[in-house]
Amino acid sequence: MRFKNKIPFVSRGLGFIQDRFHGGRIGITFAGHGGISEVLYHGNQHAGAKRFFTGSIASAWTKLFRMYVVIDNKMFYPGFSGTELFPFGYSSRYHAGRGLVLRHEMVLLNESIVQRVIIESNPDGKKIRLRMLHHETITRVEIPNRTWNSFSESPLHNSMIGSVIDENPLPPKADESLTQQGGFQCHDAPHAETFIAISSDHPVAVSQPGHGFKNYIETDEFDRQAAVFVVFEYNEENLHKRLKQLRRHVHQECDALLDRYHHAIDTGPAISIGNTAADSALANFPATMEALRVKDINGGICASACGYWIWGWDSIVSADAVCLAGHTAFAKKMLFFSKMPPIPNWEFRTDLPVL
């Protein structure tokens, strides 16, 4: 791995076994074979139910929202060349032969995983489509009191939609010693439903061979750019609204996020300690913090990209660094957010009352 203008850069391949990308409510683990191996989402389910899908880090056989490029009716994994790695995803190029060059990117928005392709050169006029394959039954995370409703086609919303119900029943009251009495006084999210959609900004065809084991969506042909995306929402009406927004504006949202990232790298605090990896990490700190922000909660920020939700303590201890990065307005929002309820334990439930 090298560093290009302090951006992690790999000339060929991906250069790692796994990496983590974050967008706010959503986070993924991205494997060295070029596919997703874990999906986390913080909706309004209880705190122990953030993991929704898992694949394999070692093997590409398991397909977890895996994107293919279909070139003249032949399916290909897009190769990785000149890959830039961001806190919220990557940008790479696939040289497919005979001058065909495709830029492909993964961008995590607040609640969505976007995979898109931009045609940079196509001298032979090859016919190009996108296809996404998802192995549902072997990748979904099964935990106690979780019920899955499998993906099914929704022509009205140009998508496949599934849902998950997470119950969190009160534990049976057992005999307790004096030291075991008086635990948390409020019960964390007793019932929650999460809605998940697979869609595109182009019209899609849906197929589900193998009794739903495989779930395909495939776009129509495109001559400039196309995206496939996975959207998580804890409100069904909001899911439909978000799908409509992304169909119209997904590329604008991705471009705006990439533009903000490059602007932050170009104009942020310049710290050099003589080590290119450390210099890159310091330069990427403001963008990493932005990736962890929960965009629909004013002042809310995830404690890490590894699955923690919002912890008041972890937010406050980073306030100095947030200010030094020039994000003073957000530091003010963090302080207001921390004062919303009393915070005796410095941890929030997913629906934001205090534990």
C-alpha positions, 0 to 999 in steps of 0.5 A: 500500500502506498499513499497518494496525496495522503490517501491510501492507494493500492496500484493493483488489487486491494492490499488488505485482508479486510477493511471497515467502511462506515456511513453513519447508521450503517457499517460494513467489513470489506474483504480482500477478495472484493466482496462484503463480509459483514453488514451492521446497521443501527436502527431502533432495534435493541443494542445487541442486534446490530449485525444483520449479514455475515459472509466470508473473509477468506472465500468469495463463494458467499455472495453478500450484496455482490456486484457484477458487471455484465459485458455483452451478456458475460458476468465479471467481477470488476478488477481493482486497479489504482484503488483509493481507500476512504473511510466510507468506501473506495474508488477503483478502475477495472480495465476490461480489455480492448480499451474498455475502462470502468470506474467502480466505487463503493460509497456508504451513505447514512443508511445505504450501501451504494455500488456504482460504475462509471464508464470512462472508455468504451471504444467498441460500444460494448453493452454494459449492465450491472447485476447484484447477487445476494445469498440470503439464507446463508448470510443473514444473522440469526439471533434469539427472538429475531424473525426474518421476512425474506426478500420479495419483488416490489415492482412499485418500488423497482426493488426487492424488499425484506424485513427483520423483526427483533424482539427483546422480551423482559428477562424472567425475574429471578432470585437476586442477591443484594449485589445483583439488584437495581440494574438498568431501569429501562428496557432496551427496545422491546420490539423493532422492525427493520426494512431492507431494500435492494434497488437501482437508479435504473429499471431492474429485473428481479429473479430468485432461483433456488427458492430464494437462496439466490436473489438477483437484480439486474439493471438495463443497459447504460451508456454512462453510469449506473448504481445498485444500492442496499437501503436500511430503514426502521420505518417502511414509509421512510424506506420508500421515500429514500428509495425514490430519492436515491433513484433520482440523486444517488450519483449527486450524493456520492459525488458530493461526499467524495468532493467533501472528502478531497476538499478535507484532505486538501485543506485540513490540518497538515501534520507530518511526523515523517511516517507516510502511513501515520501522516495519512491517518492524521490527514484522514481523521476529520473524514473518518469522524464525518463518516461516523456521524449519524446524519439524521441525529443532530450531534450524534456520532458512532463511537467506532466503526466496529459496531458501537452505537452512540456513547456520550463519553466517546463523543465528548473525549473526541471533541478537542480533536474535532475542533482542531480539525475545524469542525467546531460547529459539529462539536457544539452540536455534540454538546447539545446532544449530550445534554438532551437527556440526563446521562448517568451511564453515558450510553444511549439505547438505539431509540435514544432514551438512556440505558 
